[in-house]
């Protein structure tokens, strides 16, 4: 059984003896670290000291036994929910139209009173949200994750991660690759011309 969160992955090894839930932290923002440390105080430090084969894996059976932790992380199938003003939590995972590590888009009906879209994925200032194409704020929710206010009615909500340094680095690499290919092509062409001159 496996519940992906992009940043925290809760794995249950079925058939193992003993059957131990394992937490792997891929994207340890301060909020995620605080949430995990709240579950098992000092567990993060102990796990780092005891890690094997350089795997960042944390054996915290106690955490999964705490309802608030399971709810926050979406371990019970509530990774993506709409929270209504009355406190209801509605699963809106079927509203997803696009999903990748750095982009989420869904079309959802928030009802007559609107609500808050909660996404159990690490909060980071690099995430931006749009509701019907208009910029919307992303709030820190449950110590470590993201939420976006959605007005009443049917709306398209998109969340995307943008890191300007990474974008410039990617563009720089693309330009460098094109220049390298152009240089190789020019070198090969020059050598071919020189060979023809020698043969003629």
C-alpha positions as CSV (number, residue, x, y, z in Angstrom):
1,X,0.0,0.0,0.0
2,X,1.4,3.4,-0.9
3,X,0.1,7.0,-0.4
4,X,2.2,9.5,-2.4
5,X,2.3,13.2,-1.2
6,X,5.2,14.4,-3.4
7,X,7.1,15.3,-0.3
8,X,6.2,12.6,2.1
9,X,5.7,9.0,1.1
10,X,4.0,6.6,3.6
11,X,4.8,3.0,2.7
12,X,3.4,-0.1,4.3
13,X,5.4,-3.2,3.6
14,X,2.8,-5.9,3.4
15,X,4.0,-9.4,4.4
16,X,7.1,-8.1,6.2
17,X,7.9,-9.4,9.6
18,X,7.3,-7.1,11.4
19,X,5.1,-5.0,9.1
20,X,6.6,-1.6,9.5
21,X,5.3,1.7,8.1
22,X,8.1,3.7,6.6
23,X,8.2,7.5,6.0
24,X,10.5,8.8,3.3
25,X,10.9,12.6,3.2
26,X,11.7,13.8,-0.3
27,X,10.9,17.5,0.2
28,X,11.6,18.3,3.8
29,X,10.4,21.9,4.2
30,X,10.4,23.3,7.8
31,X,6.6,22.7,8.0
32,X,6.9,19.0,7.0
33,X,9.8,18.5,9.4
34,X,7.7,20.1,12.2
35,X,4.7,18.0,11.5
36,X,6.8,14.8,11.5
37,X,8.6,15.8,14.7
38,X,5.3,16.6,16.4
39,X,4.3,13.0,15.7
40,X,7.4,11.5,17.3
41,X,9.5,14.1,19.1
42,X,13.1,13.5,18.3
43,X,12.3,10.8,15.8
44,X,13.8,12.7,12.9
45,X,17.2,13.1,14.6
46,X,17.2,9.4,15.6
47,X,16.2,8.3,12.2
48,X,18.9,10.3,10.5
49,X,21.5,8.8,12.8
50,X,20.2,5.3,12.1
51,X,19.7,5.6,8.4
52,X,21.1,2.8,6.2
53,X,22.4,2.9,2.7
54,X,21.9,6.7,2.7
55,X,18.1,6.2,2.4
56,X,16.1,8.9,4.2
57,X,13.6,6.6,5.7
58,X,11.9,7.1,9.0
59,X,10.2,4.2,10.9
60,X,7.4,5.9,12.8
61,X,4.6,3.5,13.7
62,X,3.3,5.9,16.3
63,X,2.6,8.6,13.7
64,X,0.2,6.5,11.7
65,X,-1.7,5.7,14.9
66,X,-2.6,9.4,15.4
67,X,-5.8,10.5,13.6
68,X,-4.7,14.1,13.2
69,X,-1.5,13.0,11.4
70,X,-3.3,10.7,9.0
71,X,-5.9,13.4,8.3
72,X,-3.2,16.1,7.7
73,X,-1.2,13.9,5.4
74,X,-4.1,12.5,3.5
75,X,-3.4,8.9,4.4
76,X,-7.1,8.1,4.6
77,X,-7.8,9.2,1.1
78,X,-8.2,12.9,1.9
79,X,-5.2,14.3,0.1
80,X,-7.3,16.7,-1.9
81,X,-10.5,18.0,-0.3
82,X,-12.8,20.9,-0.3
83,X,-13.6,22.2,3.2
84,X,-17.0,23.9,3.4
85,X,-17.9,26.7,5.9
86,X,-19.8,24.1,7.8
87,X,-16.7,22.0,8.4
88,X,-17.4,19.3,5.9
89,X,-14.5,17.7,4.0
90,X,-15.5,16.7,0.5
91,X,-13.2,14.5,-1.6
92,X,-12.5,16.4,-4.9
93,X,-9.9,14.1,-6.3
94,X,-12.2,13.2,-9.2
95,X,-12.2,16.8,-10.3
96,X,-8.5,16.7,-11.2
97,X,-7.9,17.4,-14.9
98,X,-4.1,17.5,-14.8
99,X,-1.5,16.4,-12.3
100,X,2.3,16.4,-12.2
101,X,4.9,17.0,-9.6
102,X,4.8,20.8,-10.2
103,X,1.3,21.4,-11.5
104,X,-2.2,20.5,-10.5
105,X,-5.4,21.6,-12.2
106,X,-9.0,20.7,-11.4
107,X,-12.5,21.9,-12.1
108,X,-14.7,21.7,-9.1
109,X,-18.1,22.9,-7.8
110,X,-17.7,24.6,-4.4
111,X,-21.5,24.9,-3.9
112,X,-23.5,27.9,-2.9
113,X,-21.2,29.1,-0.2
114,X,-17.7,28.3,-1.6
115,X,-15.0,26.7,0.4
116,X,-11.3,26.1,0.9
117,X,-9.4,23.6,-1.3
118,X,-6.9,21.7,0.9
119,X,-4.0,20.0,-0.8
120,X,-1.8,17.7,1.3
121,X,1.4,18.7,-0.4
122,X,4.2,20.8,1.1
123,X,3.7,24.5,1.2
124,X,6.5,26.6,-0.5
125,X,6.5,30.2,-1.6
126,X,7.3,29.1,-5.1
127,X,3.8,27.7,-5.5
128,X,1.3,30.0,-7.2
129,X,-2.5,29.5,-7.6
130,X,-5.0,30.7,-10.1
131,X,-8.8,30.5,-9.9
132,X,-10.4,30.9,-13.4
133,X,-7.2,32.3,-14.7
134,X,-7.0,35.0,-11.9
135,X,-4.2,35.0,-9.4
136,X,-5.2,33.6,-6.0
137,X,-3.4,33.3,-2.7
138,X,-2.1,30.1,-1.3
139,X,-2.3,29.8,2.5
140,X,-0.3,27.6,4.8
141,X,-2.5,24.9,6.2
142,X,-2.0,22.3,9.0
143,X,1.5,23.3,9.7
144,X,3.0,22.1,6.4
145,X,0.5,22.0,3.5
146,X,-1.4,24.2,1.1
147,X,-4.9,25.6,0.8
148,X,-6.7,27.9,-1.7
149,X,-10.0,29.8,-1.1
150,X,-12.6,29.0,-3.8
151,X,-15.6,31.2,-4.3
152,X,-19.1,29.7,-4.7
153,X,-19.9,27.9,-8.0
154,X,-18.0,25.9,-10.6
155,X,-14.4,27.0,-11.0
156,X,-11.1,26.0,-12.6
157,X,-8.3,25.9,-10.0
158,X,-4.7,25.6,-11.0
159,X,-1.6,25.4,-8.8
160,X,1.9,25.5,-10.3
161,X,5.4,25.6,-8.8
162,X,7.7,28.2,-10.3
163,X,11.4,28.6,-9.3
164,X,13.0,31.4,-11.4
165,X,16.5,30.2,-10.7
166,X,15.6,26.7,-11.9
167,X,13.9,28.1,-15.0
168,X,16.9,30.2,-15.9
169,X,19.2,27.3,-15.3
170,X,17.0,25.1,-17.6
171,X,17.0,27.8,-20.3
172,X,20.8,28.2,-20.0
173,X,21.3,24.5,-20.4
174,X,19.1,24.4,-23.4
175,X,21.1,27.3,-25.0
176,X,24.4,25.6,-24.2
177,X,23.2,22.4,-25.7
178,X,22.2,24.2,-28.9
179,X,25.5,25.9,-29.1
180,X,27.4,22.7,-28.5
181,X,25.4,21.0,-31.3
182,X,26.1,23.9,-33.6
183,X,29.8,23.8,-32.9
184,X,29.9,20.0,-33.6
185,X,28.0,20.5,-36.8
186,X,30.3,23.4,-37.9
187,X,33.4,21.3,-37.0
188,X,32.2,18.3,-39.0
189,X,31.3,20.5,-42.0
190,X,34.8,22.1,-41.9
191,X,36.5,18.8,-41.8
192,X,34.4,17.5,-44.7
193,X,35.3,20.5,-46.8
194,X,39.1,20.1,-46.0
195,X,38.9,16.4,-47.0
196,X,37.4,17.3,-50.4
197,X,40.1,19.9,-51.0
198,X,42.8,17.3,-50.2
199,X,41.2,14.7,-52.5
200,X,40.7,17.2,-55.4
